[in-house]
Amino acid sequence: MKLKTKSSAKKRFSVTANGHVKMAQCNKRHNMRKRSNRMLRQSRGTCLMHPSDAKTVLNNYFHFSV
């Protein structure tokens, strides 16, 4: 039986062709007034997850063996 991908992970992460995990930047939901313009500017778009965290996500949520 094939294991299903967690629905929450499907919505939050995507896996690139090289096997990296792409995710949205954090700290952008509320209280933008107290954050510096530099921080807000650098937090645009997406970023790649750190390899140690990506290994956890791939093994537990996407069921890839890494």
LINRA-V669999 format. One record per helix or strand of 3 or more residues. SS is the DSSP state (H for helix, E for strand). FROM is the first residue (numbers start at 1). TO is the last residue. If there is no record, write none. Layout:
# LINRA-V669999
SS,FROM,TO  SS,FROM,TO
This chain:
# LINRA-V669999
H,7,12  E,13,15  E,21,24  H,32,34  H,37,42  E,46,48  H,51,60
